[in-house]
């Protein structure tokens, strides 16, 4: 992959959008609204519907769209090494998006009890995805660095960081896998606001990955260069869409949640 530095003409961002890009844009507009709610601490009884339900509908549709594009060959193959392979990146990001939104739903009051028997396989699949996102870019950076273009090296640095951040959900998914269905009920009994914190944090991760991939697709089309897009994503998009609202969420709910001990409660007796 090479950057588009020096291109004489660039398409407009909206003109370059396909159908999935417009869906992603709607998802991110919703993300900005949810971020604003968390910054303001404006939680009410409709928060799960307004935040989690709408995000799940938009985000899971986007994930399914991306996986369909992969399955039908609409994402072209290439011979780039390791995690620089476009189809590998697309498979991970679309699967990660689905996994993060499943966790958000699972930890919200909206999750149907009839689906709880799926906790073990879905937790295991999520953990496998997070581990891949953690390990694949690190392996590519350590073992295949000299085979990457300068653009791929720039992107791989970002993927190493984002994979490490994304892997934090291994903790929640492992707790759910090991402790069984009763664990989350026990958590909510002791920390009722956990039903706001955990779904929201996973939503922020979903917004982050979708924003990153919209930026990626736009850069590939030459709307911007990767040299512009990667720093902009890291210094502007990520803080405003995820880090700032997450910090505010932790502040507003600091006295009503657990940040660590809830992982070790075990199932309800």
C-alpha positions as CSV (number, residue, x, y, z in Angstrom):
1,X,0.0,0.0,0.0
2,X,1.3,3.4,-1.0
3,X,0.1,6.9,0.1
4,X,-1.5,9.4,-2.3
5,X,0.9,12.2,-1.5
6,X,1.2,14.6,-4.4
7,X,-2.2,13.7,-6.0
8,X,-3.3,16.6,-8.1
9,X,-7.0,16.0,-7.7
10,X,-8.9,14.5,-4.8
11,X,-12.6,13.4,-4.6
12,X,-14.8,15.1,-2.1
13,X,-15.4,13.0,1.0
14,X,-19.2,12.8,0.6
15,X,-19.0,12.2,-3.1
16,X,-16.7,9.3,-2.5
17,X,-19.1,7.6,-0.1
18,X,-20.7,4.3,-1.0
19,X,-23.8,2.8,0.8
20,X,-21.9,1.4,3.7
21,X,-19.9,4.6,4.2
22,X,-23.2,6.5,4.6
23,X,-24.4,3.9,7.1
24,X,-21.1,4.3,9.0
25,X,-21.6,8.1,8.9
26,X,-25.0,7.7,10.5
27,X,-23.5,5.4,13.1
28,X,-20.8,8.0,14.0
29,X,-23.4,10.8,14.2
30,X,-25.2,8.6,16.7
31,X,-21.8,8.1,18.4
32,X,-21.3,11.9,18.7
33,X,-24.7,12.2,20.3
34,X,-24.0,9.3,22.8
35,X,-20.6,10.9,23.6
36,X,-22.4,14.2,24.3
37,X,-24.8,12.5,26.7
38,X,-21.9,10.9,28.6
39,X,-20.0,14.2,28.7
40,X,-23.0,15.9,30.2
41,X,-23.9,13.0,32.5
42,X,-27.4,13.1,31.1
43,X,-28.4,9.5,31.9
44,X,-32.1,8.6,32.3
45,X,-34.4,5.6,32.1
46,X,-34.3,5.7,28.3
47,X,-30.5,5.7,28.0
48,X,-30.2,2.0,27.0
49,X,-32.8,2.4,24.2
50,X,-31.3,5.7,22.9
51,X,-27.7,4.6,23.1
52,X,-27.3,0.8,23.0
53,X,-30.3,-0.2,20.9
54,X,-29.8,2.3,18.2
55,X,-26.1,1.7,18.1
56,X,-26.6,-2.1,17.9
57,X,-29.0,-1.7,15.0
58,X,-26.7,0.5,13.0
59,X,-23.4,-1.1,13.9
60,X,-24.4,-4.7,13.5
61,X,-25.9,-3.9,10.1
62,X,-22.6,-2.2,9.2
63,X,-20.6,-5.3,10.4
64,X,-22.9,-7.7,8.5
65,X,-22.4,-5.5,5.4
66,X,-18.7,-5.6,5.7
67,X,-18.6,-9.4,6.2
68,X,-20.9,-9.8,3.2
69,X,-18.5,-7.7,1.1
70,X,-15.7,-10.0,2.2
71,X,-17.6,-13.2,1.5
72,X,-18.6,-12.1,-2.0
73,X,-15.2,-10.9,-3.0
74,X,-16.1,-7.2,-3.0
75,X,-13.0,-6.5,-0.9
76,X,-10.2,-7.4,-3.4
77,X,-7.4,-9.7,-2.4
78,X,-3.7,-8.6,-2.3
79,X,-0.3,-10.1,-1.5
80,X,0.6,-7.7,1.3
81,X,2.3,-9.4,4.3
82,X,0.7,-10.2,7.6
83,X,-1.7,-7.7,9.0
84,X,-1.1,-5.3,6.1
85,X,-3.2,-7.7,4.0
86,X,-6.4,-5.7,3.4
87,X,-8.8,-8.7,3.8
88,X,-7.2,-9.6,7.1
89,X,-7.7,-6.0,8.4
90,X,-11.3,-6.0,7.1
91,X,-12.1,-9.4,8.7
92,X,-10.7,-8.3,12.1
93,X,-12.4,-4.9,12.2
94,X,-15.8,-6.2,11.1
95,X,-15.6,-9.0,13.6
96,X,-14.4,-6.7,16.3
97,X,-17.3,-4.4,15.7
98,X,-19.8,-7.2,16.0
99,X,-18.1,-8.5,19.2
100,X,-18.0,-5.1,20.9
101,X,-21.7,-4.5,20.1
102,X,-22.6,-7.9,21.4
103,X,-20.9,-7.2,24.7
104,X,-22.7,-3.8,24.8
105,X,-26.0,-5.5,24.4
106,X,-25.1,-8.4,26.8
107,X,-24.3,-6.0,29.6
108,X,-27.4,-3.8,29.1
109,X,-30.9,-4.4,30.4
110,X,-32.1,-5.0,26.9
111,X,-30.4,-8.4,26.4
112,X,-33.0,-11.2,26.0
113,X,-32.6,-13.9,28.7
114,X,-33.3,-16.5,26.1
115,X,-29.9,-15.7,24.5
116,X,-27.9,-16.2,27.7
117,X,-27.0,-19.8,26.9
118,X,-24.9,-18.4,24.0
119,X,-22.6,-16.7,26.4
120,X,-19.9,-19.3,26.3
121,X,-19.4,-19.6,22.5
122,X,-19.9,-15.9,21.9
123,X,-17.4,-15.0,24.7
124,X,-14.9,-17.5,23.3
125,X,-15.3,-16.1,19.8
126,X,-14.9,-12.5,21.1
127,X,-11.7,-13.4,23.0
128,X,-10.3,-15.0,19.9
129,X,-11.0,-11.9,17.9
130,X,-9.4,-9.6,20.5
131,X,-6.3,-11.8,20.8
132,X,-5.9,-11.8,17.0
133,X,-6.2,-8.0,16.9
134,X,-3.5,-7.8,19.7
135,X,-1.1,-10.3,18.2
136,X,-1.3,-9.9,14.5
137,X,-0.1,-6.3,14.2
138,X,2.7,-6.9,16.8
139,X,3.9,-10.0,14.8
140,X,3.7,-8.0,11.6
141,X,5.7,-5.1,13.1
142,X,8.3,-7.3,14.6
143,X,8.8,-9.9,11.9
144,X,7.7,-8.4,8.6
145,X,8.6,-4.7,9.1
146,X,11.1,-4.5,6.2
147,X,8.4,-5.9,3.8
148,X,6.0,-3.0,4.6
149,X,5.8,0.2,2.7
150,X,6.3,3.5,4.6
151,X,2.5,3.9,4.6
152,X,1.9,0.4,5.9
153,X,4.5,1.0,8.7
154,X,2.7,4.2,9.7
155,X,-0.6,2.3,9.8
156,X,0.9,-0.7,11.6
157,X,2.0,1.5,14.5
158,X,-1.6,2.7,14.9
159,X,-2.9,-0.9,14.7
160,X,-0.5,-2.1,17.4
161,X,-1.9,0.6,19.7
162,X,-5.5,0.1,18.8
163,X,-5.2,-3.7,19.1
164,X,-3.8,-3.3,22.6
165,X,-6.6,-1.0,23.6
166,X,-9.2,-3.2,22.1
167,X,-7.9,-6.2,23.9
168,X,-9.1,-4.8,27.2
169,X,-12.4,-6.5,26.6
170,X,-10.7,-9.9,27.0
171,X,-11.2,-9.2,30.8
172,X,-15.0,-8.9,30.6
173,X,-15.4,-11.7,28.0
174,X,-13.2,-14.0,30.1
175,X,-15.2,-13.3,33.3
176,X,-18.4,-14.0,31.5
177,X,-17.0,-17.2,30.0
178,X,-15.5,-18.6,33.3
179,X,-18.2,-17.5,35.7
180,X,-21.3,-18.3,33.7
181,X,-24.7,-16.6,33.3
182,X,-25.1,-15.8,37.0
183,X,-22.0,-13.6,37.1
184,X,-23.5,-10.5,35.5
185,X,-26.6,-10.7,37.6
186,X,-24.4,-10.7,40.7
187,X,-22.4,-7.7,39.3
188,X,-25.6,-5.6,38.7
189,X,-26.9,-6.5,42.2
190,X,-23.9,-5.0,43.8
191,X,-23.2,-2.2,41.3
192,X,-26.4,-1.2,39.5
193,X,-24.7,1.5,37.5
194,X,-22.5,-1.1,35.9
195,X,-25.4,-1.6,33.4
196,X,-24.6,1.9,32.2
197,X,-20.8,1.8,32.3
198,X,-20.0,-1.5,30.6
199,X,-22.4,-1.1,27.6
200,X,-21.2,2.5,27.1
201,X,-17.5,1.6,27.2
202,X,-18.0,-1.1,24.6
203,X,-20.0,1.3,22.5
204,X,-17.1,3.8,22.5
205,X,-14.9,1.0,21.2
206,X,-17.3,0.2,18.4
207,X,-17.4,3.9,17.4
208,X,-13.7,4.0,17.4
209,X,-13.2,1.1,15.1
210,X,-15.9,2.3,12.7
211,X,-14.4,5.8,12.6
212,X,-11.0,4.3,12.0
213,X,-12.2,2.2,9.1
214,X,-14.1,5.1,7.5
215,X,-10.9,7.0,7.7
216,X,-9.0,4.1,6.2
217,X,-11.5,3.7,3.3
218,X,-11.4,7.5,2.6
219,X,-7.6,7.5,2.5
220,X,-7.5,4.5,0.2
221,X,-9.7,6.5,-2.2
222,X,-7.4,9.5,-2.1
223,X,-9.7,11.8,-0.2
224,X,-6.8,12.4,2.2
225,X,-3.4,11.0,2.6
226,X,-2.7,8.3,5.2
227,X,0.0,10.7,6.6
228,X,-2.8,13.1,7.3
229,X,-5.5,10.6,8.3
230,X,-3.6,8.6,10.9
231,X,-2.6,11.5,13.1
232,X,-6.0,13.2,12.7
233,X,-7.7,10.0,13.9
234,X,-5.3,9.6,16.8
235,X,-5.3,13.2,18.0
236,X,-8.8,14.4,17.2
237,X,-11.4,11.7,16.4
238,X,-10.4,9.2,19.0
239,X,-10.2,11.6,22.0
240,X,-13.4,13.4,21.2
241,X,-15.5,10.3,20.2
242,X,-14.2,7.9,22.9
243,X,-11.6,9.1,25.4
244,X,-13.3,12.2,26.6
245,X,-16.8,10.7,27.0
246,X,-15.3,7.6,28.6
247,X,-13.4,9.8,31.2
248,X,-16.7,11.7,31.9
249,X,-18.6,8.4,32.3
250,X,-16.0,7.2,34.8
251,X,-16.4,10.5,36.7
252,X,-20.2,10.6,36.8
253,X,-20.5,7.0,37.8
254,X,-17.4,6.7,40.0
255,X,-19.3,6.1,43.2
256,X,-21.7,3.5,41.8
257,X,-19.5,1.2,39.8
258,X,-16.6,-1.2,40.1
259,X,-13.6,-0.7,37.8
260,X,-11.9,-4.0,38.7
261,X,-13.4,-6.0,41.5
262,X,-16.5,-6.9,39.6
263,X,-14.5,-9.2,37.3
264,X,-13.8,-11.5,40.3
265,X,-17.3,-11.8,41.9
266,X,-18.2,-15.2,40.5
267,X,-21.7,-16.3,39.7
268,X,-24.7,-15.7,41.9
269,X,-25.2,-18.4,44.5
